[in-house]
Amino acid sequence: PWIALIVLEKTGDELITSDPTRLLPHVTLTSVAELPNLAQSWAWAHVQVAGAANQADARGKLNSSPASCLSRLLCPRRLESRKSYVACVVPALEVGRKAGLGIPLTTADLEGTDSTRFAWSSASSTPLELPVYYSWEFGTGAGGDFESLVWELQRPSEPTAEAVVGVGRWPMSMIVP
């Protein structure tokens, strides 16, 4: 994926900085420890194409009916309860990072393996500046994270055949050409 979702804990300071001389707002990180490992980013971006029977059909629908497509970005960070966070959509590739920050691109940036180099590495220890395509703020409650809530799910007692009639069904209309 060429974009990634990062989630940062919101402190009292503004995380995202706007600069009128730059194309996009940006975030400056002193450490990449909180950022996802981009070598695993293939697992955090998904595209769903409604009604596609196979890969060729999905490609056709992407071109002919983009409204039938849905994309998701996920962030693997575990969130703590009762914290404020800022979620940011940022470039996952170095060429996108440079372009978003207004850093001139070289021929090497646009050709060969440099064009697919990640915007950050978990081994990096230098501060990192990332352009922000989109961001929003949210907070977590005291109720627990997704994983802890899943573990609290209880299997219901074995239902009778009469109890499950109509469960999971919803009336719908469809037009068949």
Long-range contacts (C-beta under 8 A, 24 or more apart in sequence): 1-41, 1-42, 1-44, 1-45, 1-73, 1-92, 2-91, 2-92, 2-93, 2-96, 3-45, 3-73, 3-89, 3-90, 3-91, 3-92, 3-96, 3-133, 4-36, 4-38, 4-41, 4-44, 4-45, 4-73, 4-75, 4-89, 4-90, 4-91, 4-92, 4-119, 5-44, 5-73, 5-74, 5-75, 5-87, 5-88, 5-89, 5-90, 6-34, 6-35, 6-36, 6-75, 6-77, 6-87, 6-88, 6-90, 6-130, 7-75, 7-77, 7-79, 7-85, 7-86, 7-87, 7-88, 8-34, 8-85, 8-86, 8-88, 9-34, 9-80, 9-83, 9-84, 9-85, 10-83, 10-84, 10-85, 10-86, 10-137, 15-86, 16-86, 16-88, 16-132, 16-135, 21-102, 22-101, 22-102, 22-131, 23-100, 23-101, 23-102, 23-131, 24-100, 24-101, 24-131, 24-132, 24-133, 25-131, 25-132, 25-135, 26-100, 26-101, 26-129, 26-130, 26-131, 26-132, 27-88, 27-90, 27-129, 27-130, 27-132, 28-127, 28-128, 28-129, 29-127, 29-128, 29-129, 29-130, 30-127, 31-125, 31-127, 32-120, 32-121, 32-122, 32-124, 32-128, 33-122, 34-77, 35-120, 35-122, 35-128, 36-75, 36-76, 36-77, 37-122, 38-92, 38-118, 38-119, 38-120, 38-121, 39-118, 40-76, 41-92, 43-74, 43-76, 44-73, 44-74, 44-75, 44-76, 45-71, 45-72, 45-73, 45-74, 46-71, 46-72, 46-74, 47-71, 47-72, 48-72, 78-145, 78-147, 79-140, 79-145, 80-140, 80-145, 81-140, 81-141, 81-142, 81-143, 81-144, 81-145, 82-139, 82-140, 82-141, 82-142, 83-139, 83-140, 84-137, 84-138, 84-139, 85-137, 85-138, 85-139, 85-140, 86-135, 86-136, 86-137, 87-135, 87-136, 87-137, 87-138, 88-130, 88-132, 88-133, 88-134, 88-135, 89-132, 89-133, 89-134, 89-135, 90-119, 90-130, 90-131, 90-132, 90-133, 91-119, 91-130, 91-131, 91-133, 92-118, 92-119, 93-117, 93-118, 93-119, 94-118, 94-119, 96-131, 97-129, 97-130, 97-131, 100-130, 100-131, 100-133, 101-129, 101-131
